[in-house]
Amino acid sequence: MDIDWRRLDLMPLLKVINSLNLADVQVYYFRARETGLVDPLLELSIGLAYIHRALQRQADNRHIFLLQGFTFLMNYYRLTYQKSGSYPPRQAARIQQNAEYNIARAFHHSGLLTYATRYYEKAIEISDELGGLEKDLVFEAVHNLNLIYCLGGNVDATRKLTDKYLVI
């Protein structure tokens, strides 16, 4: 399958690619990257492909795959923050909150809960600073942070978060 990357929109293409084997997916992602396409979504997709591959049962070298995956995710994070600078403040905050949440989810999924906590807290802080956002991810971040706190046995922190953000 030969794809002309300059002719295709990235979103529908990602849906097609994600239906393939993870090893095959990476080939197509890197072909897109070789065309000079600098896009946060592409970096996120490559990073997640590496992380998912690292967490598979047959992974050859989990640590290398995780390292590569988080390298791409941090590049996504950097590009997203750069891109958000060209938007109005509330929209920029929403973009930044999305980046924080995505990084937190990747750390959470990988079992690196200490790192996930930092990014979830930052996503919550972004929402608090502006008094809530459109399409706010604060409830998802609080829920996931509560799961981490419960696993760690920190019932007081869980109760505080729940009372502040989740109780109507």
GIBEL-V82350 format. One record per pair of residues at least 6 apart in sequence whose ideal C-beta (glycine too) atoms are under 6 Angstrom apart, sorted by sequence separation. I is the first residue (numbers start at 1). J is the second residue. D is the distance in Angstrom with one decimal. If there is no record, write none. Layout:
BEGIN
I&J&D ; I&J&D
END
This chain:
BEGIN
59&65&6.0 ; 127&133&5.6 ; 17&25&5.3 ; 54&62&4.7 ; 84&92&4.0 ; 107&115&4.2 ; 108&116&4.0 ; 149&157&4.7 ; 150&158&5.5 ; 107&116&3.8 ; 127&136&5.4 ; 149&158&4.4 ; 32&42&5.9 ; 17&28&5.0 ; 54&65&3.4 ; 84&95&4.1 ; 127&138&4.1 ; 53&65&5.2 ; 54&66&4.6 ; 84&96&5.3 ; 104&116&4.8 ; 146&158&5.0 ; 123&137&5.9 ; 124&138&5.6 ; 50&65&5.1 ; 104&119&3.4 ; 146&161&5.6 ; 29&45&5.9 ; 103&119&4.7 ; 104&120&4.5 ; 29&46&4.7 ; 124&141&5.2 ; 50&68&4.7 ; 51&69&3.8 ; 123&141&4.3 ; 50&69&3.2 ; 80&99&4.1 ; 100&119&5.0 ; 142&161&5.2 ; 120&141&4.6 ; 47&69&4.7 ; 77&99&5.3 ; 100&122&4.6 ; 101&123&4.7 ; 26&49&5.4 ; 100&123&4.0 ; 142&165&4.4 ; 25&49&5.2 ; 120&144&5.9 ; 47&72&3.4 ; 120&145&4.3 ; 46&72&4.5 ; 47&73&3.7 ; 77&103&5.6 ; 97&123&5.0 ; 5&32&4.8 ; 22&49&5.7 ; 43&72&5.1 ; 97&126&4.4 ; 5&35&4.7 ; 73&103&6.0 ; 96&126&5.9 ; 14&45&5.9 ; 22&53&4.8 ; 117&148&5.7 ; 43&75&4.7 ; 44&76&4.3 ; 43&76&3.8 ; 73&106&5.5 ; 93&126&5.3 ; 113&148&5.0 ; 40&76&4.9 ; 101&137&4.6 ; 108&144&6.0 ; 93&130&5.4 ; 40&79&4.2 ; 94&133&4.9 ; 40&80&4.6 ; 97&137&5.6 ; 101&141&5.7 ; 51&106&5.9
END
